[in-house]
């Protein structure tokens, strides 16, 4: 597989340290609010990467952190008159609801900053001891200028980074681009004991500590949003490589921005949309589909029109799924058309080629829709269809949808409700054979009132929820 490595600015073969195993770190949310659609993109994109690697036979150790101590969390706690931990635990729970709704798998480990204070202090102590960090009052800062490769991820020289640093300039720092590893305690703030007095970790150091603890000194792949390249990921590289004395991450992947109605999403413009709010109207699955429908490095645009188009696109896939399920239930033991079987495999190979080319989910989805077209033509609506052909179609279709994390939200009601519907359909068929059309129409109307749509096909009657 080739991926575009932000560090090298080119596509490279993805070769892991340990053959057959990928150790991946993905920056997680700061848990002080509900996640917005911008947060959803890395969640869905890198979950899809993980699914693909596992489908291809790799073991994936997938770590995604929770930043559960931060200025924003403290501010929210003060506003609500509760503890910082109550805020973080509340929004970790809400995150899990949304992540599950987006069909994002649980990480191998979801570490929290507050659970890794000892590891953080250990790294900071090493950096102070080897001269890469210094104490100023009760704070500790990293000497960015001492790391010769500072700026290698953002590809900007130190002078430009100094000019554009989104870091408070203070007389307590030696250089404007130096960044906090440890922050001295302020009145009323949560704090932990350290060699530099009571305080709490800076933002960047927590990821270095958790990556090292759960994945080792050198990880295979670090992922996150484009907005994290500088300063967050740049600072992770600096502090990790100076503390560990080796390469921090072999590959870096960054997803592009999300625009809203063709304008960059920003708090100042007030065009942030919570995933929960969008899902309440359209469901979670159209959001996931949107997040992977374009190449991950390209910007994507969110609008009502586009999300509604995604609903319709998913309808086409669901119709194929339902038609295939129905065909399977009526299939016969007759020979399969070998050319059609080969066409199914060709779509699968096209899908794989797209995913191998820097996770090109846009082209992979195109291959999936082509497969759906093949299935519609060769299988669905036929009066007689091969069981072997149906099973082959089912296997490929389910595999590709599973890799993309699609077709998980709409399911037929199971149990007695489903059995009752099937019984009414059978009664309707018998009424039609007996030319009791009044009863047949009455059953159709009854089912329609319950939101059940019937479709008469050469293979029998199909039904689905409206």
Secondary structure, DSSP 8 states (H G I E B T S, - for coil): -EEEETTTTEEEE---SSTTEEEEEE---BSSS--BHHHHHHHHHHHHHHHHHHHTT-EEEEEE-BB-SSHHHHHHHHHHTS-HHHHHHHHHHHHHHHHHHTT----SB--BGGG-HHHHHHHHHHHHHTTSEEEETTEEEE-GGGSTTTTTTTT--HHHHHHH--S---TTSSSTT-EEEEEE--TTS--B--TTSSEEE-HHHHHHHHHHHHH-SSEEEEEEEGGGIIIIIHHHHHHHHHHHSS-SEEEEEEE--EEETTEE--TTTT---BHHHHHHHH-SHHHHHHHHSS-TTS-EEE-HHHHHHHHHHHHHHHHHHHHHHHHHHH-BS----HHHHHHHHHHHHHHHHHHHBT--HHHHHHHHHHHHHHHHHHTTT-SS-BHHHHHHHHHHHHHHHHHHT-S-S-----THHHHHHHHHHHHHHHHHHTT-HHHHHHHHHHHHHTTEEEEEETTEEEEEE-
